[in-house]
């Protein structure tokens, strides 16, 4: 998590609006992660997760998802599952970091 990106979003939107957007992000994450596990909805769910992550200022996570999208498009099935497992951990870690950051504002 890049704290300066989060702080920039908060400065532009206000802390209450950012918190509301991040709450929505958290609500959608579980659904998107379930959809990512399901092959027919994987591409759309990855694309949504990427966009949502960029919107809340989680650029590193958005970039990771973009990399996974490219792997999927190129047929890299062997490494895909490994990347998806790592994504689950990264999402949980990033969400926890943002929540902690917001607690300290």
C-alpha positions in Angstrom: 0.0 0.0 0.0 1.3 3.4 -1.0 0.2 5.7 1.9 0.7 8.8 -0.2 -1.8 7.6 -2.8 -4.4 6.9 -0.2 -3.7 10.3 1.5 -4.1 12.0 -1.9 -7.5 10.3 -2.5 -8.6 11.4 1.0 -7.4 14.9 0.4 -9.4 15.1 -2.9 -12.5 13.4 -1.6 -12.6 14.0 2.1 -12.1 11.3 4.7 -15.8 10.4 5.0 -16.3 9.9 1.3 -13.1 7.8 1.0 -14.2 5.7 4.0 -17.6 5.1 2.2 -15.8 4.2 -1.0 -13.4 1.8 0.8 -16.4 0.2 2.7 -18.0 -0.5 -0.7 -14.7 -1.9 -2.0 -14.5 -4.3 1.0 -18.1 -5.4 0.4 -17.4 -6.2 -3.2 -14.0 -7.9 -2.6 -15.5 -11.2 -1.3 -17.8 -11.5 -4.3 -15.1 -10.7 -6.8 -12.7 -13.1 -5.2 -15.3 -15.9 -5.4 -16.0 -15.0 -9.1 -12.2 -15.1 -9.8 -12.2 -18.8 -8.7 -14.9 -19.6 -11.2 -13.4 -19.9 -14.7 -16.5 -18.5 -16.6 -16.5 -15.2 -14.6 -12.8 -14.9 -14.0 -11.9 -12.4 -16.7 -14.7 -10.0 -15.8 -14.1 -10.3 -12.0 -10.3 -9.7 -12.5 -11.0 -6.6 -14.6 -13.5 -5.3 -12.0 -11.1 -5.9 -9.1 -8.3 -4.1 -11.0 -10.5 -1.0 -11.6 -11.8 -1.0 -8.0 -8.3 -1.3 -6.6 -7.0 1.6 -8.7 -10.1 3.7 -7.6 -9.3 3.3 -3.9 -5.6 4.0 -4.4 -4.2 0.4 -4.3 -2.1 0.8 -7.4 0.3 -2.1 -6.6 -2.7 -4.4 -6.2 -4.2 -3.1 -9.4 -1.0 -3.7 -11.2 -0.8 -7.3 -9.9 -4.3 -7.9 -11.1 -3.4 -6.4 -14.5 -0.4 -8.9 -14.7 -2.8 -11.8 -13.9 -5.2 -10.6 -16.6 -2.4 -10.7 -19.1 -1.4 -14.2 -18.0 -4.9 -15.4 -18.4 -5.2 -13.8 -21.9 -1.9 -15.5 -22.9 -3.0 -18.9 -21.7 -0.6 -19.2 -18.8 -2.7 -21.8 -16.9 0.1 -23.4 -15.0 1.2 -20.3 -13.2 -2.3 -18.8 -13.0 -3.4 -20.8 -9.9 -0.2 -19.8 -8.1 -0.8 -16.2 -8.9 -4.5 -16.4 -7.8 -3.4 -17.8 -4.5 -1.0 -15.0 -4.0 -3.6 -12.5 -5.0 -5.9 -13.7 -2.2 -3.1 -13.0 0.3 -2.2 -9.7 -1.2 -5.8 -8.5 -1.2 -6.2 -9.4 2.5 -2.9 -7.7 3.4 -3.7 -4.5 1.4 -7.2 -4.2 3.0 -5.8 -4.6 6.5 -3.2 -1.9 5.8 -5.7 0.6 4.5 -8.0 -0.1 7.5 -5.1 0.5 9.9 -4.2 3.7 8.0 -7.8 4.9 8.3 -7.9 4.1 12.0 -4.9 6.4 12.5 -6.4 9.4 10.7 
